[in-house]
């Protein structure tokens, strides 16, 4: 081979992968059977040390100088790192090494009670917490994507960054919806630049390579929107809790590695498309493992025919799951479908009536609370004496405890304040 031909062959060879950091080298060294992927030299494969019987496969990729691992059976990184720290022993061997710390990490409840846990940090109150996994569930063509874009605009107006992965529809339609949403929110070009999008990348949440790439490329965003979930899990049997569980594990990994809130869009079953019906958990299509695995479920319900308006998409929004906070009351959303702007109107049904009802119920709860710790009552006793609906009474009692009006002694309630002004 002449010198020119040799130079051409060398030029066609891919560049060598960058050297691994010492941390990654040690991590891979702790894995007994780590092997470099033939097609992707920056990806390593090994048996997952945290899986029972070693059935899981661990994928490792270096991101930012540290190893990021993903088990195809959903083991979290803490479990994997714990397994790697354990000394290797043959059955029955006693090498004098002290037994490892408890796998469960059991602690006294007093330690938790004394711990100062920071309050919830909202990305968009009361819908989305920072770093949470959210599912928006609704029938087709009810406004799921429009709602996601409204949420997007609220995040960027507050200075956040949003990544929008659009896997459905046409690019022209996506451009139009994006433009109308940004115009309606009054977003500037500088604020609009905080939205990044990917149109039909055909990523798969059951592909370790795709999930690893997403974890790498989406660092720095506050919100990641995936439209739709079904398009990002090709070949997955939706009714299989095991397969949906793997999808949820990927969403959780994406949230953990990027620090972003992850919002996915999914469809309800056909039986739950009735106008005016209040949605509930379990309405989404396929296995309930999705709703069980995410932090928040936002359900959209069609409005009755008499409430529908021409040129406007209307739906009732319900928080059917909110892991950390009390679920807020349902909202009526109206989004204009014509004109240059997707103007959004949000109404709380019966808000004025509910405010008067709650003010009256708070007064009745206060009247049922004893003045002294010695006469303190249980929460159920107070609720029964108030005469209100249980769900409302217990929520208001919790609010009054947080506000400092009601104290707790040995699980019983008493007045922490002697007097309160009108409008407590």
C-alpha angles and dihedrals in degrees: 000000000000123000093258093054091047090052090051092052091049090049091054094053115100115249114264115260116261115264116270121248118250089250092056092045091055091046093052090044090058090058109085098213107024112157131181115245112250095220098036112037091189091061124079128195129204142150111277108250092205097056120099109251088002093272096144127085118223121212116199128191129169114241120177093347096307132091117257114197132193126189116208088219094055104256110161123234094251091059092047094049091047091052091050091053093058117100115247111247137174116236109282094008117142112191096169093254113143114253112265122256118278112289089216094048093220114199138175116274087229089067090058093045090054094046118107106226115190117241122261113286109217125211089187116359127251096004112049131030120205112266095012132131113236132188120201107202125190145130118275119286095011098119106273094139091043090053091048089052091049089053088047092055093049090053096050092045086058090053099263131134124237132196114201117197106193115191099162139068129006129313093240091054091047090051091050094049091046093049094048092048093050092046092050091052092048091236117174123225088256090055092044088055087067088071116084121185140191117200115211099331086161093225119176124217089205093055110092090204093053093045091050091049091050091050089052100044100040098056110125098035122116095205132025116195119197115193108213126006093200091058091053097055105056115183094013116136101232093205093054112098089197095055094041087048089060090052091051089049089055092050089049091049090050090052092046097047097043101033089225130128109250118214119190129187120222139167130246124230115270092249089067099057096095115130115245094017115137106231124228139189111288095042094110121101116264131001120009087226088092096059091039092053102047127077099228135024118197111193125196120204128193115250122235115275092249090058095050118109128205115251092013132095109221129190140154114239119212129181098222092174131025111164101199107023139047110271112255123232120274119277130210111224123196119186122184112237097191134059130037095296132058094219113197126209120188121196129178106218111238092358096152092045091048091050092055091044093050093047090053092045092050089054091051091048090051091050090054094052115097120233096228137052089231091063095040117148134211119257091249091053090054093046092051092049092049092062092216131126110285097235092052096041095050092047092051091047090054090049091051090050091052090047090055097244094113125046129202126221119177090340094309129112130238137160111279089186126046096211136024131188125240112284096039 
